[in-house]
């Protein structure tokens, strides 16, 4: 069964450097890095020490507040370093990979098993961190039952990987994961797709929704808002499309397979394409093979709007399915605010002409084109924000820590990525995603 959702508000940001549909295998990563900071609000409790020999799937640490949530090694090898920051907070776990090492056999499990057996399997085998919840956009609390589970199968973000291409041939693993997840909720599993020919359209035990419109039509937050908004006391779960493959393959084979196919894209990439890699791999293993210059470009682990900046010798984030390189915007444009602009994209028609060329692709850099200043009320946020929420008001409520107002305005169903577009067009250069993240953390700590 399919239902259509049409989004009118939004903005498609067309950038040069889209990945070509070919998959390459770069050199194997010498080390794999796991950052506990990728798991927001999780305080790690280590179960192994430096020098420990690991198999694929061996437990590295668990959540101090929820001990049943475990985090496992994506590769066999040796834990060579546990890096710590201020107050001895663990920042990085560095594993020297040994690709001839073995994998831990967790045993197969039928996707039609009981909900209790499925939940225990996901928790004990290190799969639970792939399941996130709203409210708060954190790893799901296994003690709660979600009213529904939502998955985005149609990524509309700039330079986003083509999920139908990436997931081709993984139908069996996808179906196993979807069947298992469907058993964990009475509200069903809902997936957004771009067309009736999408890879998820033929899956069982799911409800597909064809979404049309500009970005963020493909965001999972948009799907939740249009189908089943989250109210106080309610919980929904979300899972990324590629993470379904890892879940499904473990159920079918009994092994933890952390392999990913990522898109390497952006105007700073000479040969943009797809690469087969592994969670936490060194970006140098594929970046330089794709022709990326680390001196003049910014490296981004994840989406160009929501990802994290990393160094040329850094590693992919745990949830990253994309790597983007775009030019550093470290130049100053004289009188850039007072002349017609033809090489930038904007929803405003004041001095900009991108609205006249909706199909044009732009070579944008990281320059914010202005300094941080107080909010300017322009009404532009509402033009690109399709959720039934007042974006400016909820941002201000977060900034003044007004919990009552945040609740009333719909804070329970949003995540930082929902405000990526409003941040992109913000003439005040306010960090919208950071403001929302801090607001969600405040609610989590005060309300729980």
C-alpha positions as CSV (number, residue, x, y, z in Angstrom):
1,X,0.0,0.0,0.0
2,X,1.3,3.4,-1.0
3,X,0.2,6.9,0.0
4,X,1.4,10.1,-1.6
5,X,2.9,13.1,0.3
6,X,3.5,16.3,-1.6
7,X,5.7,19.0,-0.2
8,X,5.6,22.6,-1.5
9,X,7.9,24.3,1.0
10,X,11.6,23.7,0.7
11,X,14.6,24.4,-1.4
12,X,16.6,22.2,-3.8
13,X,20.3,23.0,-3.6
14,X,21.9,21.7,-6.7
15,X,25.7,21.4,-6.4
16,X,28.3,20.3,-8.9
17,X,30.2,17.1,-8.1
18,X,27.4,14.5,-7.9
19,X,28.8,11.0,-7.6
20,X,28.7,8.9,-10.7
21,X,27.0,5.5,-10.4
22,X,30.1,3.3,-10.3
23,X,31.5,1.5,-7.2
24,X,35.2,1.4,-6.5
25,X,37.2,-0.3,-3.8
26,X,40.0,1.9,-2.4
27,X,42.9,0.7,-0.3
28,X,41.8,-1.0,2.9
29,X,41.9,1.3,5.9
30,X,44.9,0.6,8.2
31,X,43.0,1.8,11.2
32,X,39.4,2.1,12.2
33,X,38.3,4.9,14.6
34,X,35.1,4.8,16.7
35,X,34.1,8.0,18.4
36,X,31.8,7.8,21.4
37,X,30.7,11.4,20.5
38,X,28.8,10.0,17.5
39,X,26.4,8.4,20.0
40,X,24.9,11.5,21.5
41,X,24.4,11.6,25.3
42,X,26.0,8.1,25.6
43,X,28.7,7.9,28.3
44,X,30.9,4.9,27.4
45,X,31.9,2.2,29.9
46,X,34.9,0.3,28.4
47,X,35.0,-3.5,28.5
48,X,38.3,-3.9,26.8
49,X,41.7,-2.3,27.4
50,X,44.5,-1.0,25.1
51,X,46.2,-3.9,23.4
52,X,43.1,-6.1,23.3
53,X,42.8,-8.5,20.4
54,X,39.4,-8.2,18.7
55,X,37.2,-10.1,16.3
56,X,34.5,-8.5,14.3
57,X,31.5,-8.0,16.6
58,X,33.5,-8.1,19.9
59,X,32.1,-5.6,22.5
60,X,34.1,-2.4,23.0
61,X,31.9,-0.6,25.5
62,X,28.4,-0.2,26.7
63,X,26.2,2.8,27.7
64,X,26.8,3.7,31.3
65,X,23.2,4.8,31.7
66,X,21.7,1.9,29.8
67,X,24.0,-1.1,30.2
68,X,22.0,-3.3,27.8
69,X,23.0,-1.0,24.8
70,X,26.3,-2.4,23.6
71,X,28.8,-1.1,21.0
72,X,30.9,-3.6,19.0
73,X,34.0,-3.5,16.8
74,X,33.3,-3.2,13.1
75,X,36.6,-4.9,12.3
76,X,39.0,-7.5,13.6
77,X,42.4,-6.3,14.9
78,X,44.0,-4.7,17.9
79,X,42.8,-1.8,20.0
80,X,46.0,0.2,19.8
81,X,44.9,3.4,21.5
82,X,42.1,4.9,23.6
83,X,42.3,8.7,23.2
84,X,41.0,10.9,26.0
85,X,40.2,14.6,26.1
86,X,39.4,17.0,29.0
87,X,38.4,15.3,32.2
88,X,39.6,12.0,30.7
89,X,36.5,11.8,28.4
90,X,37.1,9.1,25.8
91,X,37.2,10.8,22.4
92,X,38.5,8.0,20.0
93,X,39.0,4.3,20.0
94,X,41.7,3.4,17.4
95,X,41.7,-0.2,16.1
96,X,44.6,-1.4,14.0
97,X,42.7,-3.6,11.4
98,X,43.5,-7.2,10.7
99,X,41.3,-8.3,7.7
100,X,42.4,-11.9,8.1
101,X,40.9,-12.0,11.6
102,X,37.7,-13.7,12.3
103,X,34.2,-12.6,13.0
104,X,32.1,-13.5,16.1
105,X,29.2,-15.8,15.2
106,X,26.1,-14.4,16.9
107,X,23.8,-17.1,15.4
108,X,21.0,-16.6,13.0
109,X,17.5,-15.4,14.0
110,X,14.3,-15.7,12.0
111,X,12.9,-12.3,11.3
112,X,9.5,-13.7,12.3
113,X,10.7,-14.5,15.9
114,X,9.0,-13.0,18.9
115,X,9.4,-9.3,19.6
116,X,11.3,-10.1,22.8
117,X,13.8,-12.4,21.0
118,X,14.3,-9.8,18.3
119,X,14.9,-7.0,20.8
120,X,17.4,-9.1,22.7
121,X,19.2,-10.0,19.5
122,X,19.6,-6.3,18.5
123,X,20.8,-5.3,22.0
124,X,23.3,-8.1,22.6
125,X,24.8,-8.0,19.1
126,X,25.5,-4.3,18.9
127,X,22.8,-3.4,16.4
128,X,20.7,-1.3,18.8
129,X,22.7,2.0,18.2
130,X,21.3,2.0,14.7
131,X,17.9,2.7,16.1
132,X,17.2,6.3,17.1
133,X,14.2,7.8,18.7
134,X,12.2,11.0,18.7
135,X,11.9,12.9,21.0
136,X,15.5,14.0,21.5
137,X,17.1,12.4,18.4
138,X,19.2,9.9,20.5
139,X,19.6,6.2,20.5
140,X,16.2,4.6,21.3
141,X,15.3,3.6,24.8
142,X,14.7,-0.2,24.6
143,X,12.2,0.1,27.5
144,X,9.8,2.0,25.4
145,X,7.5,0.8,22.6
146,X,7.3,3.2,19.7
147,X,4.0,4.1,18.2
148,X,5.5,3.7,14.8
149,X,8.9,3.3,13.0
150,X,9.9,5.7,10.2
151,X,12.6,5.3,7.5
152,X,13.6,7.6,4.7
153,X,14.2,5.7,1.5
154,X,14.4,8.8,-0.7
155,X,17.2,11.3,0.1
156,X,16.6,14.7,-1.3
157,X,19.6,16.5,0.3
158,X,22.3,18.0,-2.0
159,X,24.8,15.5,-3.3
160,X,23.0,12.7,-1.5
161,X,23.7,9.1,-2.5
162,X,21.1,7.4,-4.7
163,X,19.7,4.8,-2.2
164,X,18.2,2.6,-5.0
165,X,21.7,2.3,-6.5
166,X,23.4,1.8,-3.1
167,X,21.0,-0.8,-1.9
168,X,20.6,-2.8,-5.1
169,X,21.1,-6.5,-4.5
170,X,20.5,-6.2,-0.7
171,X,16.8,-6.9,-0.9
172,X,16.9,-10.0,1.2
173,X,18.7,-8.2,4.1
174,X,16.4,-5.2,3.8
175,X,13.3,-7.5,4.0
176,X,14.7,-9.4,7.0
177,X,15.3,-6.1,8.9
178,X,11.9,-4.6,8.0
179,X,10.1,-7.7,9.1
180,X,11.9,-7.8,12.4
181,X,11.4,-4.1,13.1
182,X,7.7,-4.4,12.2
183,X,7.3,-6.8,15.1
184,X,8.6,-4.2,17.6
185,X,5.7,-1.7,17.0
186,X,2.0,-1.9,16.7
187,X,2.0,1.2,14.4
188,X,3.8,-0.3,11.5
189,X,7.0,0.6,9.6
190,X,6.6,3.6,7.3
191,X,9.1,4.3,4.5
192,X,9.3,7.3,2.1
193,X,10.1,6.6,-1.5
194,X,10.7,8.8,-4.6
195,X,8.8,6.6,-7.1
196,X,6.8,3.4,-7.4
197,X,9.9,1.7,-8.8
198,X,12.0,2.3,-5.7
199,X,13.7,-0.6,-4.1
200,X,11.4,-0.4,-1.0
201,X,8.2,-0.4,-3.0
202,X,8.0,-4.2,-3.2
203,X,8.8,-4.9,0.4
204,X,6.4,-6.6,2.8
205,X,5.4,-5.6,6.3
206,X,5.8,-1.9,5.5
207,X,3.7,1.0,4.4
208,X,5.4,3.1,1.6
209,X,4.7,6.7,1.0
210,X,5.7,8.4,-2.3
211,X,7.0,11.8,-1.4
212,X,7.4,14.6,-4.0
213,X,8.7,18.1,-3.7
214,X,11.9,20.0,-2.9
215,X,14.3,19.2,0.0
216,X,13.6,18.4,2.8
217,X,10.8,16.2,1.4
218,X,13.1,13.2,1.9
219,X,13.9,13.9,5.5
220,X,12.5,11.4,8.0
221,X,11.4,14.3,10.1
222,X,9.1,15.5,7.3
223,X,7.6,12.1,7.0
224,X,6.9,11.9,10.7
225,X,5.3,15.4,10.7
226,X,3.0,14.7,7.8
227,X,1.9,11.2,9.0
228,X,2.1,11.0,12.8
229,X,3.5,13.9,14.8
230,X,5.1,13.2,18.1
231,X,3.3,14.5,21.2
232,X,4.3,14.6,24.8
233,X,4.6,11.1,26.2
234,X,4.9,9.5,22.7
235,X,7.9,7.9,21.0
236,X,8.8,7.0,17.4
237,X,11.9,5.3,16.1
238,X,13.9,6.0,13.0
239,X,16.5,3.9,11.2
240,X,18.7,4.9,8.3
241,X,18.2,2.9,5.1
242,X,21.8,1.6,4.8
243,X,21.7,0.5,8.5
244,X,18.9,-1.8,7.6
245,X,21.3,-3.9,5.6
246,X,23.6,-4.4,8.6
247,X,20.7,-5.4,10.8
248,X,19.3,-7.7,8.2
249,X,22.6,-9.4,7.3
250,X,23.2,-10.2,11.0
251,X,19.8,-11.8,11.3
252,X,20.4,-13.9,8.2
253,X,24.0,-14.8,8.7
254,X,24.8,-14.3,12.3
255,X,27.7,-11.9,11.6
256,X,28.2,-8.2,12.1
257,X,29.0,-6.8,8.6
258,X,30.0,-3.1,8.9
259,X,30.6,-2.6,5.2
260,X,29.1,0.6,3.7
261,X,28.9,2.0,0.2
262,X,29.4,5.7,0.5
263,X,29.2,8.5,-2.0
264,X,32.3,10.6,-2.5
265,X,31.1,13.8,-4.0
266,X,31.5,17.6,-4.2
267,X,33.2,20.1,-6.4
268,X,36.5,19.4,-4.6
269,X,36.4,15.8,-5.9
270,X,38.0,15.1,-9.4
271,X,36.4,11.7,-9.7
272,X,33.2,11.7,-7.7
273,X,31.8,8.2,-7.4
274,X,30.8,5.5,-4.9
275,X,33.3,3.6,-2.7
276,X,33.0,0.4,-0.7
277,X,34.4,1.0,2.7
278,X,33.7,0.3,6.4
279,X,32.4,2.1,9.4
280,X,35.1,4.4,10.9
281,X,37.6,4.0,8.0
282,X,40.3,6.5,7.3
283,X,39.0,9.0,4.7
284,X,42.4,9.0,3.0
285,X,41.7,5.4,1.7
286,X,39.2,6.8,-0.8
287,X,39.6,10.6,-0.8
288,X,42.9,10.7,-2.6
289,X,42.0,7.9,-4.9
290,X,39.0,10.1,-5.9
291,X,41.4,13.0,-6.5
292,X,40.7,15.2,-3.5
293,X,43.1,18.0,-2.4
294,X,43.1,18.3,1.4
295,X,44.8,21.7,1.4
296,X,42.2,23.7,-0.4
297,X,39.0,21.8,0.4
298,X,36.9,21.1,3.5
299,X,36.3,17.5,4.3
300,X,32.9,16.6,5.5
301,X,31.8,13.3,7.0
302,X,28.2,13.1,6.2
303,X,25.8,15.4,4.4
304,X,27.0,18.8,3.2
305,X,24.3,20.4,5.2
306,X,24.4,18.3,8.4
307,X,27.7,16.5,8.4
308,X,30.8,17.1,10.5
309,X,34.1,18.7,9.4
310,X,37.0,16.3,9.6
311,X,40.7,16.6,9.0
312,X,42.4,15.0,5.9
313,X,43.8,12.3,8.2
314,X,40.5,11.8,10.0
315,X,37.9,9.0,9.8
316,X,34.3,8.5,8.8
317,X,31.7,9.0,11.4
318,X,29.8,5.9,12.7
319,X,26.6,6.9,10.9
320,X,28.1,8.6,7.8
321,X,27.0,7.3,4.4
322,X,28.6,10.3,2.5
323,X,31.9,12.0,2.2
324,X,31.9,15.5,0.7
325,X,34.7,17.8,-0.3
326,X,34.0,21.5,-1.1
327,X,36.3,24.5,-1.3
328,X,37.1,26.4,1.8
329,X,35.5,29.8,1.8
330,X,38.4,31.7,3.3
331,X,38.3,34.7,0.9
332,X,36.6,38.1,1.3
333,X,34.3,39.4,-1.4
334,X,34.4,43.2,-1.6
335,X,31.0,44.7,-1.5
336,X,29.5,41.3,-2.0
337,X,26.3,42.4,-0.4
338,X,25.8,45.3,-2.8
339,X,25.9,43.9,-6.3
340,X,23.9,41.4,-8.4
341,X,24.8,37.8,-7.5
342,X,24.7,35.1,-10.2
343,X,26.9,32.3,-8.7
344,X,25.0,31.7,-5.4
345,X,21.7,30.2,-4.5
346,X,19.1,32.0,-2.4
347,X,15.3,31.9,-1.9
348,X,15.3,35.6,-2.0
349,X,14.9,37.6,-5.2
350,X,16.8,40.6,-3.8
351,X,20.1,40.9,-5.8
352,X,20.2,37.2,-6.5
353,X,19.1,35.4,-9.7
354,X,19.1,31.7,-8.8
355,X,15.3,31.7,-9.1
356,X,15.7,32.3,-12.8
357,X,17.7,29.1,-13.3
358,X,16.1,26.4,-11.1
359,X,18.1,23.6,-12.8
360,X,21.5,25.3,-12.6
361,X,24.2,23.5,-10.5
362,X,26.4,25.7,-8.3
363,X,30.0,25.4,-7.1
364,X,29.6,26.8,-3.6
365,X,32.2,27.1,-0.9
366,X,32.0,27.2,2.9
367,X,32.0,31.0,3.1
368,X,29.0,32.2,5.3
369,X,29.0,35.6,3.4
370,X,28.4,37.5,6.6
371,X,29.0,37.6,10.3
372,X,26.9,36.4,13.2
373,X,24.2,38.9,14.2
374,X,20.8,39.1,15.9
375,X,17.8,37.4,14.3
376,X,16.3,39.4,11.3
377,X,12.7,38.6,10.8
378,X,12.3,38.0,7.1
379,X,9.7,35.3,6.7
380,X,12.2,33.2,4.7
381,X,12.4,30.4,7.2
382,X,8.7,29.5,6.7
383,X,9.3,29.3,2.9
384,X,11.7,26.4,3.2
385,X,10.3,24.7,6.4
386,X,7.5,22.3,5.5
387,X,6.8,21.1,9.1
388,X,3.7,22.3,10.8
389,X,5.8,24.2,13.3
390,X,6.9,27.8,13.7
391,X,10.7,27.7,13.1
392,X,11.7,31.2,14.3
393,X,9.6,30.9,17.5
394,X,11.0,27.5,18.4
395,X,14.5,28.6,17.9
396,X,14.0,31.6,20.2
397,X,12.4,29.4,22.8
398,X,15.5,27.2,22.7
399,X,17.8,30.1,23.0
400,X,16.1,31.4,26.2
401,X,15.6,27.8,27.6
402,X,11.9,28.2,27.8
403,X,10.8,24.6,28.3
404,X,7.1,25.3,28.4
405,X,7.2,27.2,25.1
406,X,9.4,24.5,23.5
407,X,6.9,21.8,24.4
408,X,4.0,23.9,23.1
409,X,5.7,24.6,19.8
410,X,6.4,20.9,18.9
411,X,10.0,20.3,20.2
412,X,9.3,16.6,20.8
413,X,9.3,15.7,17.1
414,X,12.2,17.8,15.7
415,X,15.9,17.0,15.2
416,X,18.7,19.3,14.3
417,X,18.7,18.1,10.6
418,X,15.2,19.5,10.2
419,X,16.7,23.0,10.6
420,X,19.6,22.6,8.2
421,X,17.8,24.5,5.4
422,X,16.7,27.4,7.6
423,X,20.4,27.6,8.8
424,X,21.6,27.6,5.2
425,X,19.4,30.6,4.2
426,X,19.7,32.5,7.5
427,X,20.7,36.1,6.9
428,X,21.6,36.3,10.6
429,X,24.1,33.5,10.3
430,X,22.6,31.8,13.4
431,X,23.7,28.2,14.1
432,X,20.1,26.7,14.0
433,X,21.1,23.1,14.3
434,X,23.3,23.7,17.3
435,X,20.5,25.8,18.9
436,X,18.0,22.9,18.4
437,X,20.6,20.3,19.7
438,X,21.1,22.3,22.9
439,X,17.4,22.7,23.3
440,X,16.8,19.0,23.0
441,X,19.6,18.2,25.4
442,X,18.0,20.6,28.0
443,X,14.6,18.9,27.6
444,X,16.2,15.5,27.9
445,X,18.0,16.4,31.2
446,X,15.0,18.3,32.7
447,X,12.1,16.3,31.5
448,X,13.6,12.9,30.4
